[in-house]
Amino acid sequence: MTIRKVKYYLYLKDVLTLSVTAFGGPQAFLAMVLDIMVRKRRYITEEELWELNALCQVLPGPTSTQTISAIGYRVGGPNLAYLSLLVWILPATIIMTSAAVLVDFLQTQTKGALDFAKFIQPMAIGFIIYAAQKTIGKMVKTTEAMILMLLSAFVAFFYNSPFIFPIMLVAGGISTSLKFNKHPKIEEKSGIKIQWANFLLWGGVLISAATLGHFTQLLPIRLFENFYRNGSLIFGGGQVLVPYLYTEFVEFKGYLSSEEFLTGYAISQGVPGPTFSISSYIGALSMREMGLGGAITGGLIAAAGIFLPGTFLIFFVIRFWDELKKYRPVRAALEGINAVSCGMLIAAAYLLFEPMPANTFNILAIIGTYLLLQFTKIPSPFIIIGGIVVGLGYQLVVNNLIG
């Protein structure tokens, strides 16, 4: 793989532009990368962009972040890649950490502080349903995949332990890899030359964090391990991350309430940059008992934990992916992994809706959000703002009627 040399400040300025203007999820992100980094700057070719994005799609972790890091690696080597990662995630991390601090402050200082947020909480369900539909349409194309998706959704309904998710991912991948004969043969060369440094770095950090967390029981270390583990296992992008985080941090550990989680998820839909930035919100609330400094530390720890493993893995695999993907069992396993991820997404919509009051406003907000996303091109931030305005108006009318 050829590494080109570019002026760091010019490339990082373009990454910063993306990080503060890339609203609308992965599709909008790719369109902007194609425009800025391919057509205007010519850092890489269009063919190289699609190749890198496809590779990131089949690895665990945040796809957009991995794509940015991989482009940085391609055009400037490891140093530029890590700088790209930092510039890309920093604005969203700051915004979501600040949102967590603000939400916690309002709750402690003002009675009913989340009243405004309850209007955007059902909208978060609408976003998840829309994401589930799009993701399933892309990833579930066979009867076997459909069955795996439904089975994983069923299991997730009744077994909320975060440890069940990686087991299902592995089982799904193995089940479809056994049917590799359905995939066409690709000419295989004599072998794969693998450089293990980044894989060992990824595994070393994972084992070290788990060991230190177990023996010290320090919350910052355990929090880093939690997010690092999730970042190492999530296939399918930010929307698939939701059920994992909800189960682990709301239902299993109780670090934040369902209402706080939904508020953060809805806010994250209106924030530019990586969708995994909701992790900073959760990390900040998880360490709020340690004061403002603890909340800020929690947000930064969560960001480091969720984004680093995907970066290590893309640096590891990018060197030999062209040879690895020629093996049919590898390609076949992706079908099962993606199907299980879709099942998790279906479960997320149900698990997040379950504690919410099934009143007329919430149901209409969920349906309305989905319809706006499906049939209009209104940007997500405007949908969020509109939902808050409509919700406040609805509350005002109800209060007047009661009064």
Disulfide bonds with the S-S distance in Angstrom:
none
